[in-house]
Amino acid sequence: MAIVTPYQNSRRFTSTIGAGTGTGATFAIAATAFTNDAGTAATAFPASYNYYNLYVNGVMQTADVSTVTTTTITIPGGDALDAGTPILVQFVVS
């Protein structure tokens, strides 16, 4: 039987597509290009989390649209979007 953590919270990070680098499958945005919930520059994404949600222009994306590490989020094809498109990444943590 799985142990359910009684407490969950989230960590949110915001940026824009224009902060990303690369093209096609290698398009990525560094964690340091994001602002955290406190309104300050992020240093890294959480190393341990239950799951994350990616919102592009306010629309939640499916799981196959991105991959994430503590230092970057990769959004293949993201370079085709307008540079001003807002990105929000929400990590649900225990």
Phi and psi in degrees as a GROMACS rama.xvg file:
@    title "Ramachandran Plot"
@    xaxis  label "Phi"
@    yaxis  label "Psi"
@TYPE xy
-73.7573  144.986  ALA-2
-89.2662  126.072  ILE-3
-97.0605  124.032  VAL-4
-71.9212  126.756  THR-5
-72.4675  -18.1319  PRO-6
-121.596  127.959  TYR-7
-133.643  147.924  GLN-8
-143.938  176.483  ASN-9
-132.512  156.353  SER-10
-122.827  124.699  ARG-11
-114.142  144.166  ARG-12
-135.172  134.676  PHE-13
-123.329  148.255  THR-14
-161.923  -166.43  SER-15
-130.772  161.174  THR-16
-58.8119  -32.7064  ILE-17
-60.4647  -16.5959  GLY-18
-81.7981  -6.28408  ALA-19
-83.5597  166.175  GLY-20
-134.607  162.6  THR-21
90.6089  176.141  GLY-22
-136.99  157.662  THR-23
55.2412  -127.391  GLY-24
-68.5  -17.2942  ALA-25
-100.972  7.76034  THR-26
-66.0552  126.749  PHE-27
-145.879  155.81  ALA-28
-121.122  127.004  ILE-29
-70.4536  145.433  ALA-30
-57.5058  -33.288  ALA-31
-70.0512  -10.6109  THR-32
-87.8114  -0.153197  ALA-33
-101.839  157.102  PHE-34
-105.896  138.45  THR-35
-92.0914  -176.275  ASN-36
-58.5347  -27.9614  ASP-37
-81.7972  -4.66128  ALA-38
82.7703  13.8003  GLY-39
-110.906  164.134  THR-40
-62.9009  133.293  ALA-41
-75.0056  150.402  ALA-42
-105.302  -28.6013  THR-43
-166.791  159.424  ALA-44
-82.7362  160.267  PHE-45
-58.5588  139.181  PRO-46
-78.4885  -27.9762  ALA-47
-128.049  125.085  SER-48
-153.12  159.646  TYR-49
-78.887  -45.3703  ASN-50
-165.977  168.838  TYR-51
-132.941  154.93  TYR-52
-119.022  137.178  ASN-53
-110.591  127.839  LEU-54
-115.922  125.405  TYR-55
-113.82  117.328  VAL-56
55.6327  36.901  ASN-57
83.4587  -0.505593  GLY-58
-107.664  122.672  VAL-59
-65.7623  136.319  MET-60
-98.9288  157.897  GLN-61
-75.1614  162.633  THR-62
-62.3436  -24.266  ALA-63
-82.6683  1.06022  ASP-64
-88.8576  -16.2346  VAL-65
-152.695  163.478  SER-66
-134.798  152.323  THR-67
-136  145.496  VAL-68
-128.101  -177.082  THR-69
-68.8895  -18.9557  THR-70
-108.284  -21.8094  THR-71
-149.879  159.892  THR-72
-120.096  128.174  ILE-73
-100.862  127.113  THR-74
-126.176  88.9959  ILE-75
-54.3969  129.542  PRO-76
82.1175  0.5216  GLY-77
-61.4856  -23.8532  GLY-78
-66.9393  -14.5637  ASP-79
-79.8885  -11.8778  ALA-80
-83.7849  159.306  LEU-81
-61.628  140.193  ASP-82
-58.8541  -26.732  ALA-83
-86.2685  0.458591  GLY-84
-63.7905  123.089  THR-85
-72.9309  144.015  PRO-86
-123.81  131.757  ILE-87
-128.325  128.443  LEU-88
-117.189  124.515  VAL-89
-115.557  120.086  GLN-90
-102.447  126.112  PHE-91
-93.2617  120.582  VAL-92
-119.721  157.988  VAL-93
